[in-house]
């Protein structure tokens, strides 16, 4: 009888705990600073206003996961350049505009903290624009102005490819000896200053370490890393070292933790390589179908889900990155930048946007307060956004 009472008490406690976590989650403003669904939409042609069985986000699942604000990544690879990259960016923004126009009662484009909070109060999904890769401005200040006018709220200074004015983490790591310069050039510093003037947030995810420190020395406003993890937990070139995290905090900025398995788990790359090698012929066929290696990998993982699940890290490993950063530089400087729809693998239990409440549950288990959770889920982004736009 005592064992039954103890079991009942335990189950009741778990139920109440779960209800409390969901209440906290739903009352917070949840912001995700990086998702590639719009970039993919040009290939997949999916209607994101309806529930989908592929991809990580649509408006139906976003509501179920308590997602209030999504910064959509506008991205193209380094093979796009002058004459093509900016045009591709405008096509993607057109696609987002069309989605909003088809769903005026469900979503709205927002440009500052005031508009964001108004949208949340009206229970509308707030869409924002982040341009991922400085090559998309094609070295032109007027293209920055044009993108800002259309709603660009952050510019990631580089993607994996460097620009003529800023070097990437990939190139500083793998091609350092062949680079014409390292870090920001004088023109790059002018670009940072112009972004500050426009109220466009400078994003340092993907940039090289020297570029990062040049940005910190140049910017007059808080910057962000829109989708990065902690280098100490996984020494990947895309992750941020402790000294960088401390410099970011001193600047008043925020690092938004990336969910991609390769940035979360240092053991992932080797395990994934074995998986890819085993199914190489099928992957090659999928690449021909999708004309995109990332989408092909995502599809391959779906075909062999039980096998690919064995390659994925645990949810606890993702939470460790959030917790590590919060403890190192303070809870005011960490947030969520999932990189959903931009990678082939995420930790077990983080399959799509409906799984965000699990983060709140795990943070509660680590004794984070409701105030702290509110900051991590969205408050920190809103603060930086307001600091850059002035409202």
Secondary structure, 3 states (H helix, E strand, C coil): CHHHHHHHHHHHHHHHHHHHHHHHHHHCCCEEEEECHHHHHHHHCCCCCCCCCCCCCCHHHHHHCCCCEEEEEEECCCCCCCCCHHHHHHHHHHHHHHHHHHCCCCEEECCCHHHHHHHHHCCCEEEEEEEECHHHHCCCHHHHHHHHHHCEEEEECCCCCCCCCCCEHHHHHHCHHHCCCCCCCHHHHHHHHHHHHHCCEEECCCECHHHHHHHHHHCCCCCEEEEECECCCCCCCCCECHHHHHHHHHHCCEEEECCEHHHHCCCHHHHHHHHHHHCHHHHHHHHHHHCCHHHHHHHHHHHCHHHHHCCCCCHHHHHHHHHHHHHHHCHHHEEECCCECCCCCECCCCCCHHHCHHHHHHHHHCCCCHHHHHHHHHHHHHHHHHHHHCC
